[in-house]
Amino acid sequence: MFLEPSLISIIIAKLRGGKFRNLSNVVFKGYFLFVGAFLLQGLFGLLNNSTSSEIKYFVSNYSFHIIFLSYVLLIITSLLNIKKVYMKLFMIGILLNFIVIMANGGKMPVYFSPKLDIDETVIEEREYDIIHTPADEDTKFFILADIITIPKPYPLPKIISIGDIFIMAGVFVFFQKEMLNNLSQT
């Protein structure tokens, strides 16, 4: 989800005279909370692939709490940096995803459109995925779920949410703002 907006934004920023070295000057309050949120989800994803029934039981019983905690950490990090326009976009995306995930038992519902050459079995095959589940008639806040299909011929077909669009916009604006920061001084 972050790859495409990052690459496109970096290319545009470079064409506009942006500098990679400006990224080393970025002040990001609470970055360790941001990293911690991703590590929590990643660790639980790895544990979900365990062959131990005790670990699988632990993951299935506590994944909601871990997802909740990781989103709280992301929200806190966004609030600490809310003066930055890209963090406002990121915060909107995180909140939209948080609403639908929490309303659906800690899972992000995914609507599998016939436009894509994939179906619900892809979730079952993704051993490290603890957050996605197929959407059904009981899905709450369906409009906020992963329902936006980006089909082939796009090289990386996917299904994203409205929240993901805001997050990707935040990533795009991040590279534009920070790589072009202090451009008039160079």
N, C-alpha and C positions, 0 to 999 in steps of 0.2 A: 504494500500500500504506500510506503514511503519512497520507494525506488523511483517511480516515474516522475512525481512532482519534484523530487530532489534533483534528478538529472536535468530535467527541463529547466528548472529555475537556475541551476548552476550554469548551464550553457547560456541562458539569456543574461544572467548577471555578468558573465565573462565578456559577452558581446557588448555589454553596456559599460565595460571597464572595471568591473568588480574584481576584488582581490581576495584570494584564498586566505592570505595572512590576516585579513580582518576577522576571520572566524575565530582566531586565537584570542581575540580581544572581547569576545562575547561574555557578558556577565549574565549568568543564569542562576538565580537564587534557588536553593533547594534542589539542585540537579541530582543530588544523591537520592532524593525521594523518587524522582523520575526514573532513575536507573533501578532503584529498588522495586518499583512497580513492575517493570519489565522482567527483572530477575525472578520475582515471585511467580509470575505467570509462566515464565520459561521453566523454572524448577518444577512446578506442578505438571507442566506438559511432559517433562522428562520422566517424572515419577509415574505419570499415567501410562507410560510404555513399559513399566516394570512387569516382571512375571510373578512377583510376589502378590498373593491374594491380600495380605495385610496392607501393603502399600496401596494397592488398587482400592481397597475399602476406605483407607484414609483419604485418598484423592477424591473419591466419589462423595464422601461425607463432608469434606471441607473445601471443595472447589468453590462453592458459592461464597464462602467467607473470604477466601483468598482473592477471588475476582473482585468482591466488594472492597477489600482492603487496597488492592492495587489501584482501583479507580479512585478511591479516596486520596491516595498518594498523588495520583495524576491531577486531581482537582486542586489539592493543596499547592502543588508545584505551579499550576496555572495561575492560581490566585496570588502567589508570591511574585509572579512576573506579569501581572495583568496589565501593567502600563504599556507593555509591548503589544502592538497591534496583532502580531502573529499569535501571541498567546491568547488573545481574545478569541480568535478564530479556533484555535486549538481547544480552548475551554468549551466553546459552544459544541464542537464535535464530541468531546469527551462526555459532556452532560447528556447530549442526545443519545449516544451509545449507552451510557450508564442507565438512563431511564428504561430503555427497551430491554437491556440485559437483566436488570434487577426485577423488572416486571415479569420476566420469563424464567425465573428461578436461577439466575446467574448464567444464562445461556443467550447467545445472540442467534435469533432465528434467521434462517437463510431460505429464501424462496428460490427454488431451482426452476428457472425458466426453460421452456423447450428450445429457446434460442441458443442455449449453451449445449455443448455436447457432453454434459456431465449430469449426474443425478445425485440423489441423497446418499448413495453409497460412498461418495467421495469423502464425506465427513467420517464415516465409519473406518475408512482406510487411513485417515490422517491420525496416526497413533499419538501424536504430541498435542493434538487439538483438544483442549478442555472447555472451550467456550462456545463453539458453534453447534447448532442443532437444526434439523429441518423445520421449516415453518409449517404450521398446520392450522386448522380451523380454530384452535384455542389460543393462537398467538396473540398476545396483548401488544398494543402499539405497533401493529404490523407495518404502518407507514414509516416507522423508524428502523425497521429491521433491514437486513441485507436483502434488498429487493431490486436494486438498480443493476441491470445486467450490462456488462461490456463484453459483447461477443466477438468471435472471430469475424473479420480478419485481424482484429487487434491482436498483436503478438502475445499479450498476457491476458487472455480472457478471465473475467472475474465477476463477482457479485459484491457490490458495496452498498453501504447505507448512506443516508443523508449526513449522518455524523461523520462518516469517513470522508465525505467531500469537504466538510469544514476542516477536518484535520489535515487533509492534503493541501487545502488552500493555505492553512497556517504554515505548513512545511515550505510551500512555494514562497510565501511572503518572507519567511525567515531568511532564506538564502538571498532574496532580493535586498532586503533591508540591511542585513549584516555584511554581505560581501560588498555592497555599495556604500557602507558606512564610511564617513570621512573621505569620500571621493573628492570633494572639493579641496581637501587639504593636501592631496598627493600631486 
